[in-house]
Amino acid sequence: MGLSGVIACAHGAHSGTASSSSAGLSTIARVPSSAPPGAIGLSPTGVTTRVDVPAESTEEQYYQACHAAKVWMDAQPKTGQSLLEPYLAMVQASPAGTAGSWNARWAELTLARQAAVITAARAAANDECE
């Protein structure tokens, strides 16, 4: 169910403006634009846990991000606590990017790509990657 939403957003993301891209991969290198007020959700520790824009990724990219998140989460000690925020903190702090962010630094991802990473990480946390 979440997968179809990500795919639909990836194919419907073109608006014809100068900031849109004809190829999803070329958006990775763009710096995120400003978000509308309240569109970015931060945890008390400062981790971005929500980006309220349509997620932008292909089906393959979504699976890659979800799988990378799941592998990381499975390798962590089981505490009964959600691993979503710790995973997102790790991705956002990575100086070189991670497989879960398509090897791009968090700050280099557009808001739509950040939303896609968060969507995939939520699916991984809920064991819904497949």
Wavefront OBJ file of the C-alpha trace (Angstrom):
o trace
v 0.000 0.000 0.000
v 2.737 2.484 0.905
v 4.714 1.405 -2.108
v 2.035 2.438 -4.573
v 1.890 5.893 -3.001
v 5.606 6.316 -3.432
v 5.501 5.165 -7.022
v 2.562 7.401 -7.861
v 4.358 10.370 -6.410
v 7.486 9.581 -8.378
v 5.612 9.556 -11.647
v 3.430 12.563 -10.881
v 6.106 14.840 -9.482
v 6.650 16.869 -12.643
v 5.192 20.351 -12.434
v 6.919 21.997 -15.379
v 8.801 24.453 -13.178
v 12.510 25.027 -13.408
v 13.050 23.065 -10.215
v 11.451 19.882 -11.555
v 13.543 17.245 -13.222
v 12.849 14.901 -16.087
v 14.929 12.172 -14.437
v 14.425 11.137 -10.821
v 18.111 10.446 -10.230
v 19.165 13.968 -11.188
v 17.211 15.350 -8.232
v 19.658 13.791 -5.780
v 22.286 16.475 -6.281
v 19.923 19.424 -5.861
v 19.786 21.209 -2.541
v 16.319 21.081 -0.941
v 14.137 24.107 -1.448
v 12.363 25.833 1.402
v 9.482 23.921 2.898
v 6.157 25.516 3.749
v 5.786 26.338 7.449
v 5.036 23.203 9.467
v 5.955 20.824 6.638
v 9.072 19.525 8.395
v 8.551 17.472 11.541
v 11.409 17.319 14.015
v 11.750 15.031 17.008
v 12.735 16.543 20.367
v 16.335 15.553 19.563
v 16.288 17.434 16.240
v 15.860 14.477 13.873
v 13.696 15.111 10.829
v 10.901 12.545 11.096
v 8.375 14.051 8.668
v 8.545 15.968 5.396
v 5.061 16.810 4.160
v 5.687 16.875 0.420
v 5.029 14.107 -2.127
v 7.755 11.469 -1.903
v 9.903 11.046 -5.003
v 11.506 7.686 -5.783
v 11.190 4.881 -8.272
v 10.033 1.437 -7.174
v 13.633 0.211 -7.261
v 14.874 3.188 -5.234
v 12.090 2.699 -2.689
v 13.004 -0.974 -2.283
v 16.703 -0.116 -1.959
v 16.013 2.476 0.752
v 13.569 0.211 2.586
v 15.919 -2.771 2.444
v 18.894 -0.705 3.669
v 16.824 0.574 6.594
v 15.629 -2.942 7.439
v 19.165 -4.370 7.369
v 20.346 -1.583 9.705
v 17.379 -2.040 12.044
v 17.824 -5.829 12.164
v 21.468 -5.367 13.200
v 20.546 -3.234 16.237
v 20.007 -4.629 19.749
v 16.344 -5.433 20.394
v 15.000 -3.050 23.044
v 11.315 -3.006 22.166
v 11.629 0.637 21.127
v 11.049 1.843 17.574
v 14.241 2.119 15.548
v 12.787 4.673 13.115
v 14.201 7.772 14.795
v 17.649 6.269 15.529
v 17.863 5.114 11.910
v 16.857 8.534 10.563
v 19.373 10.183 12.921
v 22.120 7.957 11.530
v 21.155 8.710 7.918
v 20.937 12.446 8.565
v 24.319 12.541 10.343
v 26.185 10.474 7.750
v 28.917 12.610 6.161
v 28.896 10.619 2.910
v 25.328 9.350 2.650
v 24.108 5.789 3.155
v 22.509 3.105 1.009
v 19.202 4.218 2.542
v 19.664 7.701 1.069
v 21.024 6.470 -2.264
v 24.548 7.374 -1.085
v 23.704 11.075 -1.028
v 24.130 13.256 2.042
v 20.808 14.152 3.704
v 21.387 17.880 3.118
v 21.822 17.229 -0.618
v 18.470 15.465 -0.993
v 15.474 17.437 -2.165
v 12.531 17.581 0.219
v 10.734 15.033 -1.996
v 13.704 12.664 -1.743
v 13.898 13.188 2.039
v 10.195 12.314 2.209
v 10.931 9.135 0.221
v 13.709 8.115 2.634
v 11.370 8.637 5.590
v 8.565 6.703 3.868
v 10.890 3.774 3.185
v 12.280 3.864 6.729
v 8.758 3.798 8.191
v 7.971 0.763 6.045
v 11.152 -0.944 7.248
v 10.283 -0.204 10.874
v 6.878 -1.834 10.281
v 8.438 -4.817 8.443
v 6.664 -3.821 5.201
v 9.517 -3.663 2.689
v 8.372 -6.511 0.489
l 1 2 3 4 5 6 7 8 9 10 11 12 13 14 15 16 17 18 19 20 21 22 23 24 25 26 27 28 29 30 31 32 33 34 35 36 37 38 39 40 41 42 43 44 45 46 47 48 49 50 51 52 53 54 55 56 57 58 59 60 61 62 63 64 65 66 67 68 69 70 71 72 73 74 75 76 77 78 79 80 81 82 83 84 85 86 87 88 89 90 91 92 93 94 95 96 97 98 99 100 101 102 103 104 105 106 107 108 109 110 111 112 113 114 115 116 117 118 119 120 121 122 123 124 125 126 127 128 129 130
